[in-house]
Amino acid sequence: MHLFLVHSFLIAYSGIQVVSAFVVPFHCLEHSSSCSSSSNIKANSSTITAFKRNNEKMTTKTFLTMIPMITMDSIDSFLDSDSILPCSFWSSATHQSSQKLMKKETIMGSSISNGGIIQSEMKRGIQKFLSSPMSSFVMTTMVPPANAAEDGTTMGAVVPTATATATSSTSTLLVAATVPSSSSSSQPSPPTKEEIKLLREALGAIYGERNPEKASDLLTQAIAAWERQPPDERAALYRVRGDCFMELLDAPSALQDYTITIALLTGPGGDLADPAELPAAYLGQARALRSLPSSSSSSSSSSSPPLSKEQYQLASKDYQLAMRLTSREEWDTNDELEADGAQRNPYAAWEWGMALRGEGNYRKAAQVHLLASTTFKDIGDRARSVISKLDAGIDLASDVASASSTATATTKELEETIQLLKDGIGSTTSVEGRDVELLQRVIAKEGEARIALASILWSANQKSQAEAQLGEACGRLEQLQADADAREKAKLLQVNNNGNNKNVKTAVVKKLPFSIDDTVGTECSCSRFKNSKFLDSLVWPESLQEKVSKLNNLVS
């Protein structure tokens, strides 16, 4: 029994893809271009009957030929029977054959977009399976990682030991991979009906009710009940509970759960898990690391202590591994895997760029931010594309500032930085939309980029241009603040039908700040760039902070 049961529940509540011999191979669900719904593929109960009778002699070729033939009728026949279908014969050769099959055959299932939209027929089959007497017995295929090579090895970097050390200004948080061991039995007993019910309630609380507090408590009970189950199943539960802790603003607890998840998935038996679990765990661990300074505050306050360089390095490595594992193509180099993964998730790519800036790898940060910018633009998200491009310019400004402090900055690098910042600033005029808060963040990021540019120009002895950029930045930020104040007054004061006024309370949703959507907005002002704690929250290195200090004090 592998991860099918856990992921069947995840499908029912959130649309996450599932690996199942009687549904569709995971790779089909992931590749929308190679899968489409089909009405001309039919089968009858004899398909499953023959499968069960001959499972000892079942070959890879026969199995792959049968996958597109299995329909709801054959599933119904299987559920109504009293036999168990063992399907633990996936090999690297099977994986390669399935890739070829998907290019030639139309497999049952609809195209899958981001978020996992699964055909209603599949959902009904899964629901029927869970309510059947056989729900304790699960049949799954053992799917190798998405980047598995033909010889059964894994392409890309070796996954490191899942031990993360996070150091804050007041204490040291050591999250070691102390993983509860499962039952010593090679064939653990299946979950009881009560345990299945508990898991269903836990996942329903997080994905259905959107109640992370209730879900975390239920998942804690479910994790205890699942101790005798294989590592791949327990890993999914820890990962989901980590997501709950992130929603509850408890980054340290989330970090611990993600670390345990990675230890389970990279240990014995972890390779049987859904291939999406490991990159999701690395991404969660990176976000939890970056959220540690603000985990006790309600917003990205500048009073929060900054991350250490070592913490940024850990987070950056996690993002890097998440990008490699997210890639769905068999590239020749790790750089190509990372670029492909970043293109599939520009939000995570932007976050990776910020972690790279935090660790001091400024030029790599600029490359990643530019990749995120291009990807956002390709999907029609002009606002976030511009924010990412401006951050790429700030990355290069950080690089030039650091290099100039050691007298190693070149004229070419300076010109490249100035041009990228000017291009990014000029592109803000093309941003339109109805998301007011997003547009406000674009203006705030423009102001930040102008001040970074002014600081670089001032240090390069281009005083007049520096003063012009600083003046424009302050004017834009003052206009942003005035507009925000006017909007806030309009929200707080609502006129009813009788002409009477009443106060309107605006609910504030608290969340951990790690996303591109958590960047500074209306609270940004010119005066705040004199505050080192505020500049720390923008992940400005000390060398760039020194230059803006000289600009503000008009010191050469």
C-alpha positions in Angstrom: 0.0 0.0 0.0 1.7 3.2 -1.2 0.4 6.8 -1.5 -2.8 6.1 -3.3 -5.1 6.3 -0.3 -3.7 9.6 0.9 -3.7 11.2 -2.5 -7.2 9.9 -3.3 -8.4 12.1 -0.4 -6.3 14.9 -1.7 -8.0 14.7 -5.1 -11.5 14.7 -3.5 -10.7 18.0 -1.7 -8.2 19.8 -3.7 -7.8 18.3 -7.2 -4.3 17.1 -6.6 -3.2 14.4 -9.2 -3.1 10.8 -8.1 -1.2 7.7 -9.3 -3.5 4.8 -9.8 -3.5 1.7 -11.9 -7.2 2.0 -12.6 -7.2 5.8 -13.3 -4.3 7.2 -15.3 -0.5 7.2 -14.9 0.8 10.2 -13.0 2.8 11.3 -16.0 -0.4 11.5 -18.1 -2.0 13.8 -15.5 1.1 16.0 -15.5 1.4 16.4 -19.2 -1.6 18.2 -20.5 -0.3 18.3 -24.0 -0.2 14.5 -24.2 -3.6 13.6 -22.6 -7.1 14.4 -23.7 -10.5 12.9 -23.0 -11.6 10.1 -25.2 -15.0 8.7 -25.9 -14.0 5.9 -28.2 -12.0 3.9 -25.7 -14.2 1.2 -24.2 -13.7 -1.9 -22.0 -15.7 -4.3 -20.1 -15.4 -6.3 -16.9 -13.4 -8.9 -18.5 -10.4 -6.5 -18.7 -10.0 -6.5 -15.0 -11.0 -10.1 -14.6 -8.2 -11.2 -17.0 -5.8 -8.8 -15.3 -6.5 -10.4 -11.9 -6.2 -14.0 -13.1 -2.9 -13.4 -14.9 -1.3 -10.8 -12.6 1.6 -13.2 -11.8 2.4 -13.4 -15.6 1.7 -9.8 -16.3 4.3 -8.1 -18.4 5.2 -4.4 -18.8 3.9 -4.4 -22.3 0.6 -6.0 -21.4 0.1 -3.6 -18.5 0.8 -0.5 -20.5 -1.5 -1.7 -23.3 -4.3 -2.1 -20.8 -4.0 1.3 -19.1 -6.0 3.3 -21.7 -8.6 0.5 -21.8 -9.7 0.7 -18.2 -13.0 2.6 -17.8 -15.6 3.1 -15.2 -17.3 -0.2 -16.1 -14.2 -2.2 -15.4 -13.5 -0.2 -12.2 -17.1 -1.0 -11.0 -16.5 -4.7 -11.7 -13.3 -4.6 -9.7 -14.9 -2.9 -6.7 -17.8 -5.4 -6.8 -15.4 -8.3 -6.6 -13.6 -9.8 -3.6 -10.2 -10.0 -5.1 -7.1 -7.8 -4.6 -5.1 -6.6 -7.6 -1.4 -6.4 -6.8 0.3 -3.9 -9.1 3.8 -3.5 -7.9 5.7 -4.1 -11.1 6.8 -0.6 -12.3 10.4 -0.5 -13.5 12.5 2.1 -15.2 11.8 0.3 -18.5 8.1 0.6 -17.8 8.5 4.3 -17.2 10.2 4.8 -20.5 7.6 2.7 -22.3 4.8 4.7 -20.8 6.3 7.9 -22.1 6.3 6.4 -25.6 2.8 5.1 -25.1 1.4 8.5 -24.2 2.7 10.0 -27.4 0.8 7.4 -29.4 -2.3 6.6 -27.4 -5.2 8.8 -26.2 -5.5 7.9 -22.5 -8.7 8.3 -20.5 -8.7 11.7 -18.7 -9.1 15.3 -19.4 -6.3 17.8 -20.0 -4.8 18.8 -16.7 -4.2 22.5 -16.0 -2.4 24.0 -13.0 -4.3 23.0 -9.9 -5.2 19.6 -11.3 -8.7 19.4 -12.9 -9.7 15.8 -13.0 -12.4 14.3 -15.0 -15.7 13.9 -13.0 -15.7 10.2 -14.0 -12.4 9.7 -12.2 -13.6 11.5 -9.1 -16.7 9.3 -9.0 -14.6 6.2 -9.3 -12.3 7.3 -6.5 -15.2 8.1 -4.2 -16.8 4.7 -4.9 -13.5 3.0 -4.2 -13.2 4.8 -0.8 -16.8 3.8 0.2 -16.4 0.2 -0.9 -15.5 -2.7 1.5 -12.2 -2.9 -0.2 -11.1 0.6 0.7 -8.5 -0.8 3.1 -6.7 -2.5 0.1 -5.0 -0.1 -2.3 -3.5 -0.9 -5.7 -0.9 1.5 -7.1 2.0 1.5 -9.4 5.4 2.4 -8.1 6.3 5.5 -10.1 9.9 6.6 -10.3 11.0 10.3 -10.0 10.1 12.6 -12.9 13.7 12.8 -13.8 14.5 9.1 -13.6 17.0 7.9 -16.2 16.8 4.7 -18.2 19.2 2.8 -15.8 17.0 3.5 -12.9 19.2 6.3 -11.4 18.1 9.8 -10.9 19.4 12.6 -13.1 20.5 15.9 -11.5 22.0 16.6 -8.2 22.2 14.2 -5.3 19.6 15.1 -2.8 21.3 16.2 0.4 20.6 14.9 3.9 17.4 16.6 5.2 18.9 18.6 8.0 18.3 22.3 8.2 19.9 24.8 10.5 18.2 28.1 10.9 19.8 30.8 13.0 17.9 33.9 14.2 19.3 36.9 16.1 18.0 35.6 19.4 18.2 31.8 19.2 19.3 28.9 17.2 16.7 26.6 15.6 18.0 23.2 14.7 15.6 21.1 12.7 17.1 17.6 12.4 15.6 14.8 10.4 14.5 12.8 13.5 12.0 10.7 11.7 9.6 8.3 13.5 10.2 4.8 12.2 7.4 2.7 10.8 6.5 -0.7 11.9 9.2 -3.3 11.5 6.8 -5.6 9.6 7.5 -5.8 5.9 3.8 -6.0 5.3 2.1 -3.4 7.6 -1.5 -3.9 8.3 -3.8 -1.6 6.3 -5.5 1.4 8.0 -8.6 0.7 9.9 -12.0 2.3 9.0 -11.6 4.6 11.9 -8.1 5.7 10.7 -9.4 6.3 7.2 -12.3 8.3 8.5 -9.8 10.4 10.6 -7.6 11.1 7.5 -10.7 12.0 5.5 -11.8 14.5 8.2 -8.3 16.0 8.4 -7.9 16.6 4.7 -11.5 17.9 4.5 -10.7 20.4 7.2 -7.8 21.9 5.3 -9.0 21.6 1.7 -12.7 21.7 2.2 -13.4 23.9 5.3 -10.1 25.9 4.9 -9.6 25.5 8.7 -5.8 24.9 9.2 -6.1 24.9 13.0 -8.6 22.1 13.0 -6.7 20.3 10.2 -3.4 20.4 12.0 -4.8 18.8 15.1 -6.5 16.1 13.1 -3.4 15.5 11.0 -1.3 15.1 14.2 -3.7 12.3 15.2 -3.5 10.8 11.7 0.3 10.9 11.7 0.3 8.9 14.9 -2.2 6.4 13.4 -0.1 6.1 10.3 3.2 5.3 12.0 3.1 1.6 10.9 2.6 2.6 7.2 5.4 3.0 4.6 7.5 6.2 4.5 5.9 7.5 1.2 2.5 7.7 2.9 3.7 9.3 6.1 5.7 11.9 4.2 2.5 13.2 2.5 0.9 13.7 5.9 3.9 15.6 7.3 4.0 17.8 4.2 0.3 18.7 4.4 0.6 19.5 8.1 3.6 21.7 7.3 1.2 23.6 4.9 -1.2 24.0 7.8 1.5 25.4 10.0 2.4 27.9 7.3 -1.3 29.0 7.2 -1.1 29.4 11.0 2.0 31.6 10.8 4.0 28.9 12.6 7.1 28.8 10.4 9.4 26.8 12.8 6.8 24.0 13.1 6.3 24.0 9.4 10.1 23.9 8.8 10.3 20.8 11.1 7.5 19.0 9.2 9.0 19.8 5.8 12.4 18.5 7.0 10.9 15.2 8.2 9.0 14.9 4.9 12.3 15.3 2.9 14.0 12.8 5.1 11.3 10.2 4.6 11.2 10.8 0.8 14.9 10.6 0.4 15.2 7.5 2.6 14.4 3.8 2.0 10.9 3.5 0.4 10.5 7.2 -0.3 10.9 6.7 -4.0 7.5 5.1 -4.1 5.9 8.4 -3.4 4.1 10.7 -5.8 6.9 12.5 -7.7 5.3 15.8 -6.9 5.8 15.4 -3.2 9.6 15.9 -3.0 9.7 19.2 -4.9 6.7 20.4 -2.9 8.5 19.6 0.3 11.7 21.4 -0.8 9.6 24.4 -1.8 7.8 24.4 1.5 11.0 24.2 3.5 12.5 27.1 1.5 9.5 29.2 2.2 9.4 28.3 5.9 13.1 29.3 6.2 12.5 32.6 4.5 9.5 33.2 6.8 11.4 32.6 10.1 12.2 36.3 10.9 8.6 37.4 10.6 6.9 34.3 11.9 5.9 36.0 15.2 4.7 39.2 13.5 1.5 39.9 11.6 3.2 41.4 8.5 6.5 41.9 6.8 7.5 44.5 9.4 10.8 46.2 9.1 11.4 45.5 12.8 11.8 41.8 12.1 15.4 40.6 12.3 17.0 39.8 8.9 17.9 36.3 7.8 21.5 35.3 8.1 23.5 34.6 5.0 23.6 30.9 6.0 19.8 30.8 6.2 19.5 32.3 2.7 22.0 29.7 1.4 19.9 26.9 2.8 16.7 28.4 1.3 18.4 29.0 -2.0 19.5 25.4 -2.2 16.0 24.2 -1.4 14.5 26.4 -4.2 17.2 25.1 -6.6 16.3 21.4 -5.8 12.6 22.2 -6.1 13.2 23.7 -9.5 15.2 20.7 -10.7 12.6 18.3 -9.6 9.7 20.3 -11.0 11.2 20.0 -14.5 9.3 17.6 -16.7 11.9 17.2 -19.4 15.1 15.2 -19.6 17.6 17.9 -19.9 21.4 17.4 -20.1 22.5 19.8 -17.4 21.2 20.9 -14.0 21.1 24.5 -15.3 18.6 23.4 -17.9 16.5 21.5 -15.4 16.4 24.5 -13.1 15.4 26.9 -15.9 12.6 24.5 -17.0 11.4 24.2 -13.4 11.5 28.0 -12.9 9.5 28.5 -16.1 6.8 26.2 -14.7 6.5 28.2 -11.5 7.5 31.9 -11.9 6.3 32.6 -8.3 8.8 30.2 -6.9 11.4 31.5 -9.3 11.0 35.0 -8.0 11.4 33.7 -4.4 14.5 31.9 -5.4 15.9 35.1 -6.8 15.4 36.9 -3.5 17.1 34.0 -1.7 20.1 34.2 -4.1 20.3 38.0 -3.4 20.2 37.3 0.3 23.2 34.9 0.1 25.1 37.4 -2.1 24.9 35.6 -5.4 23.6 38.8 -7.2 24.2 38.0 -10.8 22.6 34.6 -10.5 19.7 36.3 -8.7 19.3 38.7 -11.7 19.2 35.8 -14.1 16.5 34.0 -12.2 14.5 37.2 -11.7 14.7 37.9 -15.5 13.5 34.3 -16.2 10.6 34.9 -13.8 9.8 38.2 -15.6 9.8 36.6 -19.0 7.5 33.7 -17.8 5.1 36.1 -16.1 4.9 38.1 -19.3 4.3 35.0 -21.4 1.3 34.1 -19.3 -0.1 37.6 -19.5 0.8 38.8 -16.0 2.4 42.1 -16.9 2.4 43.5 -13.3 4.5 40.7 -11.8 6.7 40.6 -14.9 7.6 44.2 -14.3 8.2 43.7 -10.5 10.5 40.8 -11.4 12.4 42.8 -13.9 12.9 45.7 -11.5 14.2 43.2 -8.9 16.7 41.9 -11.5 17.9 45.5 -11.8 18.2 45.8 -8.0 20.2 42.5 -8.0 22.7 44.0 -10.5 22.8 47.2 -8.5 23.7 45.1 -5.4 26.5 43.4 -7.4 27.9 46.7 -8.7 27.7 48.2 -5.2 29.6 45.2 -3.7 32.2 45.2 -6.5 32.8 49.0 -6.3 33.5 48.7 -2.6 36.4 46.4 -3.5 37.3 48.4 -6.6 36.4 45.5 -9.0 33.4 47.0 -10.7 33.8 47.5 -14.5 32.4 50.2 -16.7 30.5 47.5 -18.7 28.8 46.1 -15.5 27.9 49.6 -14.4 26.4 50.5 -17.8 24.5 47.1 -17.9 23.0 47.8 -14.4 21.9 51.3 -15.3 20.3 50.2 -18.5 18.4 47.3 -17.0 17.1 49.6 -14.2 16.0 52.2 -16.7 14.3 49.6 -18.9 12.4 48.2 -15.9 11.3 51.7 -14.7 10.1 52.5 -18.2 8.1 49.4 -18.5 5.9 50.3 -15.5 3.9 52.7 -17.7 2.5 49.7 -19.6 1.0 48.0 -16.5 -2.8 48.1 -16.2 -5.4 46.1 -14.3 -8.1 46.1 -11.7 -6.0 44.7 -8.9 -5.3 48.0 -7.0 -3.0 46.4 -4.4 -0.9 44.8 -7.1 -0.6 48.1 -9.0 0.4 49.8 -5.8 3.2 47.3 -5.3 4.4 48.0 -8.9 4.7 51.7 -8.1 6.4 50.9 -4.8 8.9 48.6 -6.6 9.4 51.4 -9.2 10.3 53.8 -6.4 12.7 51.3 -4.8 14.4 50.7 -8.2 14.7 54.5 -8.8 16.4 54.9 -5.5 18.8 52.0 -6.2 19.6 53.6 -9.5 20.1 57.0 -7.9 22.5 55.5 -5.4 24.6 53.9 -8.2 24.6 57.0 -10.3 25.6 59.1 -7.2 28.5 56.8 -6.5 29.5 57.0 -10.2 29.7 60.8 -9.9 26.6 61.3 -12.1 25.2 63.7 -9.5 22.5 65.4 -11.6 21.0 62.2 -12.9 21.1 60.7 -9.4 19.2 63.7 -8.0 16.6 63.5 -10.8 15.9 59.9 -10.1 15.7 60.5 -6.4 13.3 63.4 -6.8 11.1 61.3 -9.2 11.1 58.4 -6.8 10.0 60.5 -3.8 7.3 62.2 -5.9 5.9 58.9 -7.1 5.9 57.4 -3.6 4.2 60.5 -2.1 1.5 60.2 -4.8 1.1 56.5 -4.0 0.6 57.3 -0.3 -1.9 60.0 -1.0 -3.9 57.7 -3.3 -3.8 54.9 -0.6 -5.0 57.3 2.1 -7.9 58.4 -0.1 -8.9 54.8 -0.8 -8.7 53.9 2.9 -11.0 56.8 3.8 -13.5 55.6 1.2 -13.5 52.1 2.6 -14.0 53.3 6.2 -16.8 55.7 5.3 -19.8 54.2 3.5 -22.9 56.1 2.7 -26.1 54.2 3.2 -29.4 54.8 1.3 -30.6 57.3 3.9 -27.5 59.4 3.6 -26.2 58.3 7.1 -22.6 57.3 7.6 -21.4 54.1 9.1 -17.9 52.6 9.7 -16.9 49.7 7.6 -14.3 47.3 9.1 -11.9 45.8 6.7 -10.7 42.3 7.6 -6.9 41.9 7.4 -5.7 38.4 6.4 -2.4 37.6 8.1 0.1 35.5 6.3 3.8 34.8 6.2 5.6 37.1 3.8 7.7 35.1 1.3 5.8 35.7 -2.0 6.0 38.3 -4.7 2.6 39.3 -3.6 4.0 40.2 -0.2 6.4 42.9 -1.4 6.2 46.4 0.1 3.3 48.5 -1.1 1.7 51.7 0.2 3.8 51.7 3.3 6.8 52.5 1.1 8.0 56.1 1.4 11.2 58.0 0.6 12.0 58.6 4.2 12.0 54.9 5.0 15.0 54.4 2.8 17.0 56.1 5.6 16.1 53.2 7.9 18.5 50.2 7.8 15.9 47.8 9.1 13.5 48.7 6.3 16.3 48.2 3.8 17.1 44.8 5.4 13.5 43.8 4.8 14.0 44.6 1.1 17.1 42.3 1.1 19.4 45.2 0.2 23.1 44.3 1.0 25.1 46.5 3.3 27.2 47.8 0.3 24.0 49.1 -1.4 22.7 50.5 1.9 25.9 52.5 2.3 25.5 54.0 -1.1 21.9 55.1 -0.5 23.0 56.6 2.8 25.6 58.7 1.0 22.9 59.8 -1.4 20.5 60.8 1.3 23.3 62.7 3.1 24.7 64.1 -0.2 28.1 62.7 0.7 30.4 61.7 -2.2 
